Amino acid sequence: MASPQNISVDQMRQILTEVIDALDSPDYSTKLDEAKEAAGNEMLKMMQIVFPMVVQIQMEIIKRHGFGSGREGIVQFTQLVRDMECLDAEVARLHNQIRSHFLPPVSISSTVDTSL
């Protein structure tokens, strides 16, 4: 196990994959689905109910890889992921997959109002 400061892109991919596997596991997926249903389409409720669950699951995984188990660990991990997203499309894809558990998909309309 490398220290958090020395994690390679391949190791980060593995950690993110472990987080996704945990989120999709029978142990958590039902609870997350129930939380999402309770939140509905309200972003505030998603951030109050679902986001903390995702972060807690993520913290369980990252502490096995040398990150702290508290707020500092998750902040350090998230910053490292963001730095690596710029270097590796797979890290960015995996991180987006995790975020999709608590952020609804964003659709950008391709229609432009030219009547102005």
C-alpha positions as CSV (number, residue, x, y, z in Angstrom):
1,M,0.0,0.0,0.0
2,A,1.4,3.4,-1.1
3,S,1.0,6.5,1.1
4,P,-1.7,8.8,-0.2
5,Q,0.9,11.2,-1.6
6,N,2.5,8.5,-3.7
7,I,-0.6,6.9,-5.2
8,S,-0.2,6.1,-8.9
9,V,-2.9,6.6,-11.5
10,D,-3.3,2.8,-11.7
11,Q,-3.8,2.6,-7.9
12,M,-6.3,5.5,-8.1
13,R,-8.3,3.6,-10.8
14,Q,-8.3,0.6,-8.5
15,I,-9.6,2.6,-5.5
16,L,-12.3,4.3,-7.5
17,T,-13.3,0.9,-8.9
18,E,-13.6,-0.4,-5.3
19,V,-15.8,2.5,-4.4
20,I,-18.1,1.9,-7.4
21,D,-18.2,-1.8,-6.6
22,A,-19.2,-1.0,-3.0
23,L,-21.9,1.5,-4.1
24,D,-23.3,-1.1,-6.5
25,S,-23.1,-4.0,-4.0
26,P,-26.3,-5.5,-2.6
27,D,-25.2,-4.2,0.9
28,Y,-25.5,-0.6,-0.2
29,S,-27.4,-0.3,-3.5
30,T,-30.8,-0.9,-1.9
31,K,-30.2,1.7,0.8
32,L,-28.9,4.2,-1.8
33,D,-32.0,3.6,-3.9
34,E,-34.3,4.2,-1.0
35,A,-32.4,7.4,-0.1
36,K,-32.7,8.6,-3.7
37,E,-36.4,7.9,-3.7
38,A,-36.8,9.8,-0.5
39,A,-34.9,12.7,-1.9
40,G,-36.9,12.7,-5.2
41,N,-35.7,15.4,-7.6
42,E,-34.7,17.8,-5.0
43,M,-31.0,18.6,-5.1
44,L,-31.0,19.8,-1.5
45,K,-32.4,16.6,-0.2
46,M,-30.0,14.6,-2.4
47,M,-27.1,16.5,-0.7
48,Q,-28.6,16.0,2.7
49,I,-29.6,12.3,2.4
50,V,-27.7,10.6,-0.4
51,F,-24.4,12.4,-0.5
52,P,-23.4,11.6,3.1
53,M,-24.1,8.0,2.4
54,V,-21.9,7.9,-0.6
55,V,-19.1,9.8,1.3
56,Q,-19.3,7.3,4.2
57,I,-19.0,4.3,1.8
58,Q,-16.1,6.0,0.1
59,M,-14.4,6.7,3.4
60,E,-14.6,3.0,4.3
61,I,-12.7,2.2,1.1
62,I,-10.1,4.9,1.1
63,K,-9.0,4.4,4.7
64,R,-7.8,0.9,3.6
65,H,-5.5,2.7,1.1
66,G,-3.8,4.9,3.7
67,F,-6.1,7.9,3.8
68,G,-7.4,9.2,7.1
69,S,-10.9,8.1,8.2
70,G,-12.1,11.6,8.9
71,R,-12.9,14.7,7.0
72,E,-9.2,15.4,6.2
73,G,-8.9,12.0,4.5
74,I,-11.9,12.5,2.2
75,V,-10.7,16.0,1.3
76,Q,-7.2,14.8,0.6
77,F,-8.6,11.9,-1.5
78,T,-11.0,14.1,-3.5
79,Q,-8.2,16.7,-4.2
80,L,-6.0,13.9,-5.5
81,V,-8.7,12.5,-7.7
82,R,-9.4,15.9,-9.2
83,D,-5.6,16.4,-9.9
84,M,-5.5,12.9,-11.6
85,E,-8.7,13.6,-13.6
86,C,-6.7,16.1,-15.6
87,L,-4.1,13.5,-16.4
88,D,-6.2,10.4,-17.0
89,A,-9.6,10.1,-18.7
90,E,-10.3,6.8,-17.0
91,V,-9.9,8.3,-13.5
92,A,-12.3,11.1,-14.7
93,R,-14.8,8.6,-16.0
94,L,-14.7,6.5,-12.8
95,H,-15.1,9.6,-10.6
96,N,-18.1,10.8,-12.7
97,Q,-19.6,7.3,-12.2
98,I,-19.3,7.8,-8.4
99,R,-20.8,11.3,-8.6
100,S,-23.7,10.0,-10.6
101,H,-24.9,8.3,-7.4
102,F,-25.7,11.7,-5.8
103,L,-25.8,14.2,-8.7
104,P,-28.6,13.9,-11.3
105,P,-27.5,13.9,-15.0
106,V,-27.3,17.3,-16.5
107,S,-28.8,17.8,-19.9
108,I,-27.7,20.8,-21.9
109,S,-30.2,22.0,-24.4
110,S,-28.9,22.4,-27.9
111,T,-31.6,24.9,-28.8
112,V,-30.7,28.5,-28.8
113,D,-33.2,31.3,-28.6
114,T,-32.2,33.6,-31.5
115,S,-35.2,35.9,-31.0
116,L,-33.4,38.3,-28.7
